Amino acid sequence: MGSGTGLSTRPWADRADEVVGVEASPEMRDQAEAATAAENVRFVHAYAQATGLPDGAADIVTCSQALHWMEPEPTLAEAARILRPGGIFAAYDYDWPPIVHWEVEAAFADMLRLAWVERSHDPTRMRYAKEGHLDRIKASGHFRYAREIVFHSRERGTAERIVGMAFSLGPLTVMLDTGTTEEEIGLAALRETARRVLGEREVDIYLGYRVRLGVR
């Protein structure tokens, strides 16, 4: 659900007989289709609360970095409808900032804070706090069991990789495209701090993931 450009959809190609990405944006869906070669992956134009998929069609329904934009009640009801008994609904999000060095993390956190202040008047900002996902899954009445699980990933990267992670945040790129400067949202300070602290070194970078699970 909310498959966007397919980044969270394509990894399932080697793990499932059929993978369906549900995306309401035609532009994002076009990008996803253009970037996907696997024959068992397809994308449909639909909203998360009305996928058009048959009852009990799925073993797993995932929602990557997107549930906070969706109306909880109809979205969870739809996820439960298309899941087979015993199927899993998994909404997962990553924690910012990435773990690399305290000074870099502090600069990243400042950037997030400045970006949030800059967007405080924006009606498209996050609609439902991620911290409430698990409670909403439990309260929906559609799942027999629900819990949160925390994972992490590790990769090697440089200062430029840290800055690239910042650019992966959709709202940030929108703000830059609409005239906000890198200095105003702390991106310039993050770049300077990362380069000063890390230099040209390649270091371990950790990202934390919070997965909220519901068992149908």
C-alpha positions as CSV (number, residue, x, y, z in Angstrom):
1,M,0.0,0.0,0.0
2,G,1.4,3.4,-1.0
3,S,4.1,1.8,-3.1
4,G,5.3,5.1,-4.6
5,T,8.1,4.5,-7.1
6,G,8.4,0.8,-6.1
7,L,11.4,0.9,-3.8
8,S,9.6,-1.1,-1.2
9,T,7.9,-3.3,-3.7
10,R,10.7,-4.7,-5.9
11,P,12.6,-6.4,-3.1
12,W,9.6,-8.9,-2.7
13,A,10.1,-10.2,-6.3
14,D,12.4,-13.0,-5.2
15,R,10.3,-13.9,-2.1
16,A,6.7,-14.1,-3.5
17,D,4.8,-15.6,-6.3
18,E,3.0,-12.4,-7.0
19,V,3.7,-8.8,-5.8
20,V,1.2,-6.0,-6.2
21,G,2.1,-2.4,-5.5
22,V,-0.9,-0.2,-4.8
23,E,-0.4,3.5,-5.6
24,A,-2.8,6.4,-6.2
25,S,-0.3,8.8,-7.9
26,P,-0.1,8.1,-11.6
27,E,3.4,9.8,-11.8
28,M,4.9,7.6,-9.1
29,R,3.3,4.5,-10.5
30,D,4.7,5.3,-14.0
31,Q,8.2,5.6,-12.4
32,A,7.7,2.3,-10.6
33,E,6.6,0.4,-13.7
34,A,9.6,1.9,-15.7
35,A,12.1,0.7,-13.1
36,T,10.6,-2.8,-12.5
37,A,11.7,-5.7,-14.7
38,A,10.4,-8.6,-12.6
39,E,7.5,-10.3,-14.3
40,N,5.7,-11.2,-11.1
41,V,5.5,-7.6,-9.9
42,R,2.7,-5.3,-11.0
43,F,1.3,-2.0,-10.0
44,V,-2.3,-0.9,-9.7
45,H,-3.8,2.6,-9.6
46,A,-5.8,2.7,-6.4
47,Y,-6.0,4.1,-2.9
48,A,-5.0,2.1,0.1
49,Q,-8.6,2.0,1.5
50,A,-10.0,0.7,-1.8
51,T,-7.4,-1.5,-3.5
52,G,-9.8,-3.3,-5.8
53,L,-8.1,-6.6,-5.0
54,P,-10.1,-9.7,-4.1
55,D,-11.0,-10.8,-0.6
56,G,-8.2,-13.0,0.9
57,A,-5.8,-12.4,-1.9
58,A,-2.7,-11.7,0.1
59,D,-0.5,-13.4,2.6
60,I,1.3,-10.2,3.5
61,V,0.2,-6.6,3.2
62,T,3.0,-4.0,3.8
63,C,3.0,-0.2,4.1
64,S,6.4,1.4,4.0
65,Q,6.8,4.9,5.3
66,A,3.3,5.7,4.2
67,L,0.7,4.8,6.8
68,H,0.9,8.2,8.4
69,W,-0.7,9.7,5.3
70,M,-3.6,7.3,5.2
71,E,-7.0,7.3,6.9
72,P,-6.5,4.6,9.6
73,E,-9.9,3.0,9.9
74,P,-10.7,2.3,6.2
75,T,-7.0,1.5,5.4
76,L,-6.8,-1.1,8.2
77,A,-10.2,-2.5,7.2
78,E,-9.1,-2.9,3.6
79,A,-5.8,-4.6,4.7
80,A,-7.7,-7.1,6.8
81,R,-10.2,-7.7,3.9
82,I,-7.5,-8.7,1.4
83,L,-5.5,-10.8,3.8
84,R,-6.0,-14.5,4.2
85,P,-6.7,-15.8,7.8
86,G,-3.3,-15.8,9.5
87,G,-1.9,-13.2,7.1
88,I,0.3,-10.3,8.3
89,F,-0.2,-6.6,8.0
90,A,3.2,-4.8,8.5
91,A,3.6,-1.0,8.6
92,Y,7.2,-0.1,8.9
93,D,9.1,3.2,9.2
94,Y,12.7,4.2,9.8
95,D,14.0,6.3,12.6
96,W,15.8,9.5,11.8
97,P,18.6,10.5,12.2
98,P,20.9,7.7,11.1
99,I,23.4,6.6,13.7
100,V,26.9,7.6,12.7
101,H,28.5,10.2,15.0
102,W,26.9,12.4,17.6
103,E,27.8,15.7,16.0
104,V,26.5,14.5,12.6
105,E,23.4,13.1,14.3
106,A,22.8,16.4,16.1
107,A,23.1,18.4,12.9
108,F,20.7,16.0,11.2
109,A,18.2,16.4,14.0
110,D,18.5,20.2,13.8
111,M,17.8,19.9,10.1
112,L,14.6,17.9,10.7
113,R,13.5,20.4,13.4
114,L,14.0,23.4,11.1
115,A,12.3,21.6,8.2
116,W,9.3,20.8,10.4
117,V,9.1,24.4,11.6
118,E,9.2,25.6,8.0
119,R,6.4,23.2,7.0
120,S,4.3,23.9,10.1
121,H,1.8,25.8,8.0
122,D,1.7,23.1,5.3
123,P,-1.6,21.1,5.2
124,T,0.2,18.2,3.5
125,R,2.4,17.5,6.5
126,M,2.2,14.1,8.3
127,R,-1.5,13.5,9.2
128,Y,-1.2,10.7,11.8
129,A,1.7,10.3,14.2
130,K,3.7,7.2,13.6
131,E,3.8,6.6,17.3
132,G,0.1,5.8,17.2
133,H,0.2,3.2,14.5
134,L,0.3,0.2,16.9
135,D,-2.6,1.5,19.0
136,R,-4.6,2.1,15.9
137,I,-4.0,-1.4,14.6
138,K,-5.0,-2.9,18.0
139,A,-8.1,-0.6,18.2
140,S,-9.3,-1.5,14.7
141,G,-10.6,-4.9,15.8
142,H,-9.4,-6.5,12.6
143,F,-6.4,-8.3,13.9
144,R,-6.0,-11.1,16.5
145,Y,-2.6,-10.0,17.6
146,A,-0.5,-6.9,17.2
147,R,3.0,-5.8,18.3
148,E,5.9,-3.6,17.4
149,I,9.3,-5.0,16.5
150,V,12.5,-3.0,16.1
151,F,15.3,-3.8,13.6
152,H,18.4,-2.1,12.3
153,S,20.4,-2.2,9.1
154,R,24.1,-1.3,8.7
155,E,25.9,0.0,5.7
156,R,29.2,1.7,4.9
157,G,29.1,5.3,3.7
158,T,30.7,8.7,3.6
159,A,29.6,12.2,4.5
160,E,28.0,12.4,1.0
161,R,25.9,9.4,1.8
162,I,24.6,11.1,4.9
163,V,23.6,14.2,2.9
164,G,22.0,11.9,0.3
165,M,19.9,10.3,3.0
166,A,18.6,13.8,3.8
167,F,17.7,14.4,0.2
168,S,15.7,11.1,0.2
169,L,13.2,12.8,2.5
170,G,10.3,13.8,0.2
171,P,9.2,17.0,2.1
172,L,12.7,18.3,2.1
173,T,13.1,18.1,-1.7
174,V,9.7,19.7,-2.2
175,M,10.7,22.6,0.0
176,L,14.0,23.1,-1.9
177,D,12.1,23.0,-5.2
178,T,9.7,25.7,-4.0
179,G,12.4,28.1,-2.9
180,T,13.5,27.3,0.6
181,T,17.3,27.5,0.8
182,E,19.6,24.8,2.2
183,E,20.7,27.3,4.9
184,E,17.1,27.9,6.1
185,I,16.4,24.2,6.7
186,G,19.9,23.3,8.1
187,L,21.0,21.2,5.1
188,A,24.0,23.3,4.5
189,A,25.0,22.9,8.2
190,L,24.5,19.2,8.0
191,R,26.8,19.0,4.9
192,E,29.5,21.0,6.6
193,T,29.3,19.0,9.8
194,A,29.4,15.7,8.1
195,R,32.4,16.7,6.0
196,R,34.3,18.1,8.9
197,V,33.7,15.2,11.2
198,L,33.9,12.3,8.7
199,G,36.3,13.8,6.2
200,E,36.8,11.3,3.3
201,R,36.4,8.3,5.6
202,E,33.9,5.5,4.9
203,V,32.2,4.6,8.2
204,D,29.4,2.4,9.6
205,I,26.0,3.9,9.3
206,Y,23.0,2.4,11.1
207,L,19.3,2.9,10.4
208,G,16.6,1.8,12.9
209,Y,13.3,0.4,11.6
210,R,10.1,0.1,13.6
211,V,7.7,-2.5,12.3
212,R,4.1,-2.5,13.6
213,L,2.5,-6.0,12.9
214,G,-1.1,-7.1,12.9
215,V,-2.0,-10.8,12.5
216,R,-5.3,-11.3,10.7
